[in-house]
Amino acid sequence: MYSYFTTLKQSIRDLVEKTPHRVLPAACLYFLLSQIHTGAAQQSIPVRVDRWLSVQQMSGKVTYQDQQQSRSAKVGDRLQAIGDGITTGQRSPATLEVDTAVGFITLAENTQINVQMLGIAPDNGRITHLSVPYGQVRLRLRRFTHRGSRLQLQTPAGVSAVRGTEFGVAVQPNGKTGLATLTGAVDTTAQGQTVAVPAGFQNFTIPGEPPTPPVPLRDNTEIRYTLERLIQRGLRQVRFWGQVDPVNTVLVGNVPQVTDRNGWFSIMLPAVSVQKLQVTVITPLGRQQTHQLTITL
């Protein structure tokens, strides 16, 4: 701003020296007004974008964090700036509302969501970019009425973008992301490739790989398992192998597991005669089932 007015002052001085005395007042006035108009247009005027996500429902241990603090969340808290987020603990779900009735986002337990960007498009559409580092969320979004509207969900494996739909994602500890579309359509992008997942289909993306082709939606919480008996350094051990739908997340006790592209995971068990396991399976749409397994060795 200082440099602009310094330049303007010099320009007026040059005009005075070159303009005939009889027309000087009018010329100076015209020049001054035109330069002030041009300078004002060039200045960057910050405009506050009134966008937010607000906590509508919650239970248990839910944490709110912004750029200045981290504290227990409460109904009515708003996520408005880049980095603002909500984290849910064990048995602690939460529901967020996206402003102007865009829709709702339901967070399962052990889930984190953060704001990447909340903006407004030139046609007044809403642009919403969020990240989910881990956990499971389900989004219910009305169909957008502006061409510029867009909601984008970033996970460690890639990006899911929509223009109004109902879908869910489940993110494992290694970033593997399962996605299921109930209505509308979702584009999943990773490694420079985009795959459309229409209503009634699901797919998954492993970090460092492109998205898998969509397959019919199953929303299946079943588990199959087998046992492998081992002797290591003279000690008897048992490896538990479990298999679920590859898009699902799995917790053994309260510990999230990593599944491969076929849905297999494994844990080591002590070689006792009877072993009890609590295995929870969660689909991308949030359907959840806890299996109480009694294993006889």
N, C-alpha and C positions, 0 to 999 in steps of 0.2 A: 504494500500500500504506500509506504514512504517513497519508494523508487518511482511509483506511478505519478504521484503529485510533483516530485522533483522534475520529471520529464515534462509534465504539463506546464509548470512554471517557466521552463526554458522555452517551450513552444510559444507561449504568450509573449515573452520578451522578443523573440524573433519576429512575431507578427507585428508588434508595435513598431519595430525598426523598419519594416518593409511596407507598411500600409499608409496611404495618404492620410493626412491629419483629419480631413473632413469626413472620411468614412470610417475612421478608426473605432469610434464607440460601437457602431452597429456590427462591424466585423468582429471586434473582440467578443461581443455578447454572443453572436452566432457560434463562433469557434469554441468558446468556453462551454456553452450548453451541449454542443455536439460531442466534445471530448469527455465531459462528465457522464453523458449517456453511454458512450462507448466504454469508458472505464468501469462504470457500474455493472455493465453487462459482462465484463471480463472477470469481475471479482467472483470468487466461489462463495456462495451463500449456503451454509449448512442447513439442511432440512431434516428435522427429526421424523423418523418413520415410526408411527405408532403401531407396532406389531408385537405380539406376545403369545406365549403359551401359558396357561394358568392351571394350577392344581385344582381339580374339581372334586376328586375323591381320593382317599388314602386310608391305609390302616397299617399298624405295626411300625416298624422302623424305616422311615423314609427321610433321606437327607437332601436338603436344598443347598446348592452352592452357586455363588456368583463370583465376580472378580475380587470381592473384598472379604467374603466370609463363607463359612460352611456351618450349617446349623440344621436342627430338626425342621423338616418341612411342615407347613400347615396349609389347610385349604385356603385358596385365594392367592398363594404365592405366584409370582409371574416370572417367567423366563423371557428376558427381553434383549439381552446383549450377547455377543459372541462369547462362547464358553460357559454361559449359564447352564446349569444342569440339575437333574434329579437322579438319585440313586436309591434303589429299593433294597432292603435287606431280606433275610429269610422270612417267609410267610408274610410278606409286606408288599402287596400290590398297590398300584396308584393309577389314576386316570387323569390325563391332561386334556384340556380343551384348546384347540387351535382357534385364534381370534376370528371374529366376524363369521362365526358359525361354519368355518371350513370343515371341522370334524373333530374327532376325538382319538386319542392315543392311549391305549391301555398297556401299562408296564407290568409284567409278571415279577415275581420275587427275584432277587439277585440280578437286577438289570440296571444299566446306566444309559441315560440319554442326554445329549448336549446340543446346544444351539450352535450352528455354523454360520447361518445367515438368515435374517428375516428382512425381506425387502418388498418393494412395490414395483411392478413392471410399468412401462410407459402407458399401457392401456388400463392401468389401475388394478391389474391382476396381482395376486399374492404369490411371492416367491419364498419358499420355506426350505431351508437346508438344515438337516439334523444329522447327528451321528449316534450310532449305537455300538460302543466298543464291545459289549458283551450282554447276554441276556436275551429276553424274548419280549417283543412288542407286537401289538395288533392295532392297525390303523383303520378307522372308519371315516372316510372322507367323501363329502358330497361331490358331485360332478362339477368341475370348475366352469364358470360362465365366461371367463376372459381367456383369450388365447395365450396371454402372457403368464397365466397362473401355472405354478409347478411346485410339486413337493418332491424333494430328493432326500433319500436316506442313505447315509454312508456307513458301511461296516468295514472291518479290516480286510474283507475279501473283495469288495467292490461297491457299486452304487446301484440303488433301486430308485427309479423315477416314475411318478404317476401324475395323472391329471384328474384324479377323483376316482376312488375305488375302495374296496375293503380287502385288505391283505395283511399278512403277518410275516415276521422274520424271527429266526432263532439263531443266535450267534454263540458258537462254542468257544472255549478258552483259547484255541489256536486261531480263531478268526473264521473258521469254516461257517458259512451262512446258509441256512435253509430258508426257502421262501415259498409261501403258498398264497395263491390269489383266489379269493372267494367271488368277487364281482369286479367288473371292469377289466383292466389290464395293467401289467407292470413290466417295465423294461429293466432288465438287469445288465449291468455293464462292468466288465473287468478285462484287463489285458487288451484293451482296444477292441473288444468284441461285445456286441449287444445282442441279448436274447430276449424276445418277448414272451412273457408268461401270462397267457390269457386266463379268464375266469375258469375255475375248475381244474387248474393245473398247478404243478409245483416244480421246483428245481433247487439246486444248491450250487454254491461257488466255493472253491477252495482257494485260499490266498496264493497268488502267483499263477493261477490257471484261469482260463475263460469260464463263463457260466456253463453249466451242463444243459443239454436240451430239456425242455419241459416234458413232464410225464403227468398222467391223470392224478388229480388230487386224491390223497388217501386219508389224511388226518388220522393216522393209525397210531395208537399208543402201545401196541403189543410189543413183547420182547421174547426172543428165543435165546437160549443159552446152553452152553456145554462146559465140561470141566476137563482140565488137562493136569494129570498128576506128574509131579516133577521131583527129582532128588538133586539138590544142589549143595555141594560141599558137605555131603552126608546128611543134609536136612531135608525132610519131606515137606513139600509145598504143593499148593494147588493153584492153578491159574484159572480164573473164571473168565470165560469168553461170552460176551453178550452181543446180540444183534438187534438193532432197531431200524426203522425207516431212516435212510441217510440224511433226511432233512431235519430230523428231530434232535433235541438236546437231551442229555442223560445226566442224572445225578445219582451217585451211589452214596447213601447217607445224605449229606449236604454238599458233597464234593462234585463239581461238574467234571464230566469226562470228555475225552476227545474220541470221535468216531472216524473211521476211514471212509472211503468213497462208497463202500458197500454197507456202512452202518455198524461195523464191528468195533468193539472196544474190549479191553481186558484189564483185570486187576489181579493182584496176588492175594491169596487167602492163607491163613494159617491152617495147617493140616490137623484140624480137630474133627471129631466124629460128626458133629452137627454144627452147621454155620447158618446164621440168619443174616439176610441182606435186605436192605430197603433200597429199591431202585425206582426212581421217579423218571418218567418219560414225558417230555413236553413237546407238542407239535408247534410249528410256526404260527398257527392260528390260536395258540394258547390252551388247547385241550391238554389236560394233564391227568396222568394216572400213576399212582404209587403202587408198586408191586412188592408185597412182603414175601420174600423167597426163603424157604427153609431148605437148605442143601445138606444132604446126608452123604458123607464121604465113605 
